[in-house]
Structure formats: C-alpha cells, structure tokens
Amino acid sequence: MPIRDNVIHSRKDTMSGAPVFKGTRVVVKNLFDYLAGGYSLDEYQDDFPSVSREQAIRALDMAREVLEQIAYETAPQ
C-alpha cells in the first residue's frame, strides 16, 4: 500500500527502518502507544511537537482505512 500524502516514510538508515512521520525522526508507533495508554492527542503533541496535528490525524485516518479494508476483505460472504 503506498503511503499517501507523504505523512509517513520508512528508510533503513532512519530509526532502523521503522515508519516515522515525514520530516521527523518520530516513530509512528509512539502515537498509537500514547493513545492506547490513555493519553490525548494534545498530550502526544506536547511531547512530540515536530509532528503536526494534521500528520497525526492523517496517520490515524490511514490506520482506520487499513483496518476497515481488512475487515471487509475477511468478512464472511
């Protein structure tokens, strides 16, 4: 799946290839860990100010889209 809108990217020489927010060295997984831990998006942004709110929201939208697609593809017919 292509990474749309250049929100995230992955390169072997950046953070060992982990997906990061474009223009940063912030690993995308941190966003999900923060939210799963009960922190708000505002708290995440306080700790990772190099990630714009738009980038974070777009990453969450992309994750939702992927999960929905998987659900549709695996649903019993």
PyRosetta script that sets phi, psi and omega in degrees:
from pyrosetta import init, pose_from_sequence

init()
pose = pose_from_sequence("MPIRDNVIHSRKDTMSGAPVFKGTRVVVKNLFDYLAGGYSLDEYQDDFPSVSREQAIRALDMAREVLEQIAYETAPQ")
pose.set_psi(1, 125.2)
pose.set_omega(1, 178.9)
pose.set_phi(2, -68.8)
pose.set_psi(2, 147.2)
pose.set_omega(2, 177.8)
pose.set_phi(3, -84.0)
pose.set_psi(3, 112.5)
pose.set_omega(3, -175.0)
pose.set_phi(4, -81.0)
pose.set_psi(4, 153.0)
pose.set_omega(4, 174.0)
pose.set_phi(5, 61.5)
pose.set_psi(5, 11.9)
pose.set_omega(5, -179.4)
pose.set_phi(6, 51.3)
pose.set_psi(6, 40.6)
pose.set_omega(6, 179.9)
pose.set_phi(7, -78.4)
pose.set_psi(7, -41.8)
pose.set_omega(7, -179.9)
pose.set_phi(8, -131.1)
pose.set_psi(8, 159.7)
pose.set_omega(8, 174.1)
pose.set_phi(9, -152.0)
pose.set_psi(9, 166.8)
pose.set_omega(9, -178.9)
pose.set_phi(10, -141.1)
pose.set_psi(10, 128.7)
pose.set_omega(10, 176.9)
pose.set_phi(11, -139.2)
pose.set_psi(11, 140.6)
pose.set_omega(11, -178.5)
pose.set_phi(12, -57.9)
pose.set_psi(12, -31.1)
pose.set_omega(12, -177.4)
pose.set_phi(13, -88.5)
pose.set_psi(13, 4.4)
pose.set_omega(13, 177.2)
pose.set_phi(14, -122.8)
pose.set_psi(14, 114.8)
pose.set_omega(14, 177.9)
pose.set_phi(15, 52.7)
pose.set_psi(15, 39.2)
pose.set_omega(15, 177.3)
pose.set_phi(16, 58.3)
pose.set_psi(16, 26.2)
pose.set_omega(16, 177.3)
pose.set_phi(17, 89.7)
pose.set_psi(17, -1.2)
pose.set_omega(17, 177.8)
pose.set_phi(18, -65.8)
pose.set_psi(18, 142.0)
pose.set_omega(18, 176.5)
pose.set_phi(19, -60.5)
pose.set_psi(19, 131.5)
pose.set_omega(19, 178.5)
pose.set_phi(20, -126.6)
pose.set_psi(20, 160.4)
pose.set_omega(20, 174.4)
pose.set_phi(21, -70.3)
pose.set_psi(21, 134.0)
pose.set_omega(21, -178.0)
pose.set_phi(22, -53.8)
pose.set_psi(22, 133.5)
pose.set_omega(22, 178.4)
pose.set_phi(23, 82.9)
pose.set_psi(23, 5.0)
pose.set_omega(23, -179.9)
pose.set_phi(24, -135.5)
pose.set_psi(24, 178.2)
pose.set_omega(24, 170.2)
pose.set_phi(25, -114.3)
pose.set_psi(25, 23.5)
pose.set_omega(25, -178.2)
pose.set_phi(26, -88.4)
pose.set_psi(26, 119.5)
pose.set_omega(26, -179.3)
pose.set_phi(27, -70.8)
pose.set_psi(27, 132.9)
pose.set_omega(27, -178.0)
pose.set_phi(28, -59.6)
pose.set_psi(28, -34.6)
pose.set_omega(28, 179.9)
pose.set_phi(29, -54.0)
pose.set_psi(29, -32.0)
pose.set_omega(29, 179.5)
pose.set_phi(30, -57.7)
pose.set_psi(30, -38.2)
pose.set_omega(30, 179.9)
pose.set_phi(31, -60.8)
pose.set_psi(31, -48.4)
pose.set_omega(31, -178.8)
pose.set_phi(32, -67.0)
pose.set_psi(32, -37.3)
pose.set_omega(32, 177.4)
pose.set_phi(33, -62.8)
pose.set_psi(33, -43.1)
pose.set_omega(33, 178.9)
pose.set_phi(34, -61.5)
pose.set_psi(34, -49.3)
pose.set_omega(34, -178.0)
pose.set_phi(35, -65.1)
pose.set_psi(35, -40.4)
pose.set_omega(35, 177.8)
pose.set_phi(36, -65.2)
pose.set_psi(36, -28.5)
pose.set_omega(36, 178.8)
pose.set_phi(37, -81.5)
pose.set_psi(37, 0.8)
pose.set_omega(37, 177.2)
pose.set_phi(38, 93.0)
pose.set_psi(38, 4.3)
pose.set_omega(38, 178.2)
pose.set_phi(39, -81.6)
pose.set_psi(39, 153.3)
pose.set_omega(39, 179.0)
pose.set_phi(40, -86.8)
pose.set_psi(40, 166.0)
pose.set_omega(40, 175.6)
pose.set_phi(41, -62.7)
pose.set_psi(41, -36.1)
pose.set_omega(41, 177.2)
pose.set_phi(42, -62.1)
pose.set_psi(42, -41.4)
pose.set_omega(42, 178.6)
pose.set_phi(43, -65.9)
pose.set_psi(43, -38.8)
pose.set_omega(43, 176.8)
pose.set_phi(44, -60.0)
pose.set_psi(44, -46.3)
pose.set_omega(44, -178.5)
pose.set_phi(45, -66.3)
pose.set_psi(45, -31.6)
pose.set_omega(45, 175.7)
pose.set_phi(46, -61.6)
pose.set_psi(46, -38.0)
pose.set_omega(46, -177.8)
pose.set_phi(47, -86.5)
pose.set_psi(47, -22.5)
pose.set_omega(47, -179.8)
pose.set_phi(48, -131.0)
pose.set_psi(48, 67.8)
pose.set_omega(48, -174.4)
pose.set_phi(49, -66.5)
pose.set_psi(49, -14.8)
pose.set_omega(49, 179.0)
pose.set_phi(50, -75.9)
pose.set_psi(50, -12.4)
pose.set_omega(50, 176.0)
pose.set_phi(51, -94.5)
pose.set_psi(51, 120.8)
pose.set_omega(51, 179.7)
pose.set_phi(52, -74.0)
pose.set_psi(52, 156.0)
pose.set_omega(52, 177.4)
pose.set_phi(53, -58.8)
pose.set_psi(53, -39.5)
pose.set_omega(53, 179.6)
pose.set_phi(54, -62.2)
pose.set_psi(54, -40.9)
pose.set_omega(54, 177.7)
pose.set_phi(55, -62.9)
pose.set_psi(55, -45.4)
pose.set_omega(55, -178.6)
pose.set_phi(56, -63.0)
pose.set_psi(56, -45.4)
pose.set_omega(56, -179.5)
pose.set_phi(57, -65.5)
pose.set_psi(57, -40.8)
pose.set_omega(57, 178.8)
pose.set_phi(58, -64.3)
pose.set_psi(58, -39.5)
pose.set_omega(58, 177.2)
pose.set_phi(59, -62.5)
pose.set_psi(59, -40.8)
pose.set_omega(59, 177.1)
pose.set_phi(60, -65.8)
pose.set_psi(60, -41.0)
pose.set_omega(60, 176.3)
pose.set_phi(61, -61.1)
pose.set_psi(61, -42.4)
pose.set_omega(61, 179.7)
pose.set_phi(62, -63.0)
pose.set_psi(62, -41.7)
pose.set_omega(62, 179.0)
pose.set_phi(63, -63.4)
pose.set_psi(63, -42.2)
pose.set_omega(63, 178.3)
pose.set_phi(64, -61.5)
pose.set_psi(64, -44.3)
pose.set_omega(64, -179.9)
pose.set_phi(65, -61.1)
pose.set_psi(65, -42.3)
pose.set_omega(65, 179.4)
pose.set_phi(66, -65.1)
pose.set_psi(66, -44.9)
pose.set_omega(66, 179.7)
pose.set_phi(67, -63.6)
pose.set_psi(67, -40.5)
pose.set_omega(67, 177.0)
pose.set_phi(68, -63.1)
pose.set_psi(68, -42.0)
pose.set_omega(68, 180.0)
pose.set_phi(69, -62.8)
pose.set_psi(69, -44.0)
pose.set_omega(69, 178.2)
pose.set_phi(70, -61.5)
pose.set_psi(70, -43.2)
pose.set_omega(70, 179.7)
pose.set_phi(71, -61.5)
pose.set_psi(71, -43.4)
pose.set_omega(71, 179.3)
pose.set_phi(72, -65.1)
pose.set_psi(72, -40.3)
pose.set_omega(72, -177.3)
pose.set_phi(73, -72.2)
pose.set_psi(73, -26.8)
pose.set_omega(73, -176.7)
pose.set_phi(74, -103.6)
pose.set_psi(74, -1.2)
pose.set_omega(74, 180.0)
pose.set_phi(75, -67.3)
pose.set_psi(75, 140.9)
pose.set_omega(75, 176.6)
pose.set_phi(76, -59.9)
pose.set_psi(76, 142.4)
pose.set_omega(76, -179.7)
pose.set_phi(77, -90.4)
pose.dump_pdb("model.pdb")
